[in-house]
Amino acid sequence: MLRFARNDGKINFHVEFTGDWRRAKARWGDPADATPFQSWEWLDAWYGAFAAIDHVEPLIAIISDAATGEHVALLPLIRRTQNGIRIIEPADLDLTDYNAPLLGPAAPRDVAAARALWKELRAALRRLPGGADLIRLRKMPVETDGRPNPLALLDGAGPCALNGNLVTSGEDFDAWRFTLERTVRKELERSWRVFTRDSAAAFEIITERDDALRVLATMEAQQGDRMQHLGLNFVLNDETYAAFYRNLVSANVGNGYAVLSALTVGDEVVATLLGIRQGARYVMVRISNAGDKWSNCSPGRLIIERTMAALHSDGVRQFDFSIGNYAYKRRFGVARTPLVDFSAALSWRGQPYALRDRAARWLRGHPQLADRIKRLMGKPPSREEK
C-alpha cells in the first residue's frame, strides 16, 4: 500500500494505492452510490479475470480527506504499457460501459475542490514506483446517483465519442409502450405471434447457475458467428474475456445482479440477452440471436421487449441500452445521456498522447468539422448509426 498526503492549510487529500482489489474493497465498505459497473459484483468479476494478465497491473486508488479521514473516492484503475507508454486507465479493456469513481461523503462537489483532488492524485501518480506517462479516463458519466462526478469537472474534460441510451418507463409499462411509434409496436406484437406459433416457444429469465452457463455458451457461439459473418474482429470470446463473463454470471444470476434472459423453442436457444441490475435500474451488456432462421420474428428486438416487461413487473423503471447508437435502440425511444473523457500527461512521454486526446475532444464539440475531416480521410460512416 503506497500512501501520499500533504498538509498545507488548503483542501488536502490523502491518496493510497493498492494492487489488491480485495483489500481495497474491504477498506471502502458499502458502495452505495456506485454505478452498476462499479458495483462489487462487476469489479469482483473484472479483477478476478484480468488481475493475473501479464500486461495488466491492478492499481486501485483510495482517496480520503487528509484532515478527517473521511472517504472521498475510490478509483478502480489499472496500469498497462502500450507502445512503450505507461498508461493509467479504468478497469475496463472495452468491457465496462461507464467508468466512474465510487464517491464517499467527502467527495468534491465543485470545480475548486475537484481541481484540488486532481492536483493530489496527479502528484501521487507521478511518484509511483515504476512510473506512469499518461492517465486516460474515458466513458465517464457526468454524475452518479445525482452527485457530480468530480473527474468530469476537471479542466480539459470533454465530450466522449460515445453516450448512454436510457429509457425511463414510469409506473405504467403499457402506457410507455404507446409512446413508441405505431409501426414499432405492431412489429413487436407480430413478432411475438410468429414466435409463439410453436407451442414449445417460451421466454424466461434464468436463475439457475448451470442453466445460465449453458445459455451463456450459446450466446458466445451466436455472437462469434455473427461477427465472423460481418468480417469484424471479436474479442469477447477470448479466453480472459470469456472468463470474466462466466465469473459474472456464475456468481450473480442467483442474487439478481446478473440478468440472463432467453427466447427458446424446446432445447433451441433463439435469442439471449445479458444485463446487470441495480435496484430499479437495468443495463443491457450483451445480446445474441440464432440468425437468419428466426429473422421473421425479429428475435433481438423481441427479447429486449420481453425482458423489459418482465423486469418492469419486478420494479425496474430505468432501462439502460448502454453505449452504441444502433438503430434498434432509437426504435425503443432511448434518450441519449452524455459521457465525458479526460486525459493528462504524467511525464514528457505522455504529452503527445494527451495533446492528441484533447484535439479529438475539441473536434467532438465541432461535429461538422469532424465529419469533414473524416470524409477527407476516407473514413466510412459509423456502422452503429445505420
QUIDABEL-V104784 format. One record per pair of residues at least 12 apart in sequence whose C-alpha atoms are under 7 Angstrom apart, sorted by the first residue. I is the first residue (numbers start at 0). J is the second residue. Records with the same first field share a line. If there is no record, write none. Layout:
I=J / J
//
This chain:
0=15 / 16 / 17
1=15 / 16 / 17
2=14 / 15 / 16
3=15 / 123
4=65
10=115
11=64 / 65
12=62 / 63 / 64 / 65 / 116 / 119
13=62 / 63 / 64 / 65
14=60 / 61 / 62 / 63 / 120 / 123
15=60 / 61 / 62
16=58 / 59 / 60 / 61
17=58 / 59 / 60
18=57 / 58 / 59
20=46 / 59
23=59
30=101
32=101 / 102 / 143 / 144
33=101 / 143
34=143
35=275 / 276 / 277
36=95 / 97
41=247
44=243 / 246 / 247
45=243
48=239 / 242 / 243
49=239
54=79 / 80
55=77 / 78 / 79
56=77 / 78 / 79
57=76 / 77 / 78
58=75 / 76 / 77 / 78
59=74 / 75 / 76
60=73 / 74 / 75
61=73 / 74
64=105
69=104 / 105
70=103 / 104 / 105
71=102 / 103 / 104 / 105 / 106
72=100 / 101 / 102 / 103 / 106
73=100 / 101 / 102
74=100 / 101
75=89 / 90
76=88 / 89 / 90
77=89 / 90
84=132 / 348 / 349
85=131 / 132 / 133
86=131 / 132 / 133 / 134
87=131 / 133 / 134 / 135
88=134 / 135 / 136
89=136
96=138 / 321 / 322
97=138 / 139 / 140
98=137 / 138 / 139
99=139 / 140
107=149
108=147 / 149
110=152 / 153
113=149 / 150 / 152 / 153
114=153
125=345
131=345
132=344 / 345 / 346 / 348 / 349
133=343 / 344 / 345 / 349
134=342 / 343 / 344 / 345
135=341 / 342 / 343
136=340 / 341 / 342
137=339 / 340 / 341
138=159 / 161 / 338 / 339 / 340
139=338 / 339 / 340
140=337 / 338 / 339
141=338 / 339
151=339
155=341
156=339 / 340 / 341
157=339 / 340 / 341 / 360
158=338 / 339 / 340 / 360 / 363
159=338 / 339 / 340 / 360
160=363
161=322 / 323 / 338
162=322 / 335 / 336 / 337 / 338
163=321 / 322 / 335 / 336 / 337
164=319 / 320 / 321 / 322 / 333 / 334 / 335 / 336
165=317 / 318 / 319 / 320 / 333 / 334 / 335 / 336
166=317 / 318 / 319 / 332 / 333 / 334
167=316 / 317 / 318
168=316 / 317
169=316
179=331 / 332
183=330
187=301
190=296 / 297 / 301
191=296
193=296
194=296
199=264 / 265
200=263 / 264 / 265
201=262 / 263 / 264
202=261 / 262 / 263
203=260 / 261 / 262
204=258 / 259 / 260 / 261
205=259 / 260
206=252 / 253
207=252 / 253
208=249 / 252
211=259
212=245 / 249
218=271 / 287
219=236
221=287 / 288 / 289
222=287
255=276
256=275 / 276 / 277
257=274 / 275 / 276
258=273 / 274 / 275 / 276
259=272 / 273 / 274
260=272 / 273 / 306
261=302
262=302
269=288 / 289
270=287 / 288 / 289 / 298 / 299 / 302
271=286 / 287 / 288
272=285 / 286 / 287 / 302
273=285 / 286
278=315
279=314 / 315 / 316 / 317
280=315 / 316 / 317 / 318
281=315 / 317 / 318 / 319
282=318 / 319 / 320 / 321
283=319 / 320 / 321
287=299
323=383
324=383 / 384
325=383 / 384 / 385
326=384 / 385
342=356
//
